[in-house]
Amino acid sequence: MSGPLIEAARELSKRADALSFGGEVAALYNPLTYAWEPHRRYLEAYGGGTKKVLFLGMNPGPWGMAQTGIPFGEIPAARDWLKLEAPVGRPENEHPKRPVQGFTCPKSEVSGRRFWGLMRERFTTPEAFFMDHFVLNYCPLVFMGESGKNLTPDKLPKAESEPLYRVCDDHLRRVIDILKPEILIGVGKFALERFEAAAPEVPREWIIHPSPANPHANRGWSEAVVKKLVSLGVWEG
């Protein structure tokens, strides 16, 4: 049953909406509100039962989850492989350089294309992947500066990041309690740090983030991730 995950996501969205951000943050999106329907379908379709592995990203990308409501939600991957497509609304304070067009958005999220591309190559079907794995973003919010530049949670001032981390840590602990994973895999070191803060009792590791902004990811990301997970015994060689 995915009901507990859906309830947890609703609570996360509500608590995240109650937070305040200023400074460099000129626009703030919460896909768990305007893209709730595809997110709910993701949890319903793939969040049932317990999982051996929980992958954790940082927060939605402007052309991925910000458009689809699905973690690493590059549109062709979400629509054609995960078979998830649903109506998406619009955020209240939409930035003109970061429009939300839902599943009709013509732009591609490289991180999502790499992440789900590897899982499709490795497992063939989403059902085979989600039998033992689940994917989550730590923070549900998208932060943008005046220019439309993407701002990540770790760049927020401490007065804003600490309340945000409390909310997101609570949600992460709740998800871990529901899914009971055997190992936590941070997609990037930030996610590993949040695992360490929220659930230090659960074994955890990390893989390099697939973002094109990460030079290491542009030199054989899939190969590096497979090698790391096989070496850890998470995947078979």
Buried (B, 14 or more C-beta within 10 A) or exposed (E): EBEBBBEBBBBBBEBBEEBEBEEBBBBBBBBBBBBBBBBBBBBBBBBBBEBBBBBBBBBBBBBBBBBBBBBBBBBBBBBEBBEBBBEBBEBEEBBEEBBBEBBEBEBBBBBBBBBBBBBBEBBEEBEEBBBBBBBBBBBBBBBBBEEBBBBBBBEBEEEBBEBBBEBBBBBBBBBBEBBEBEBBBBBBBBBBBBBEEBBEEBEBBBBBBBBEEBEEBEEEBBEBBBBBBEEEEBBEE
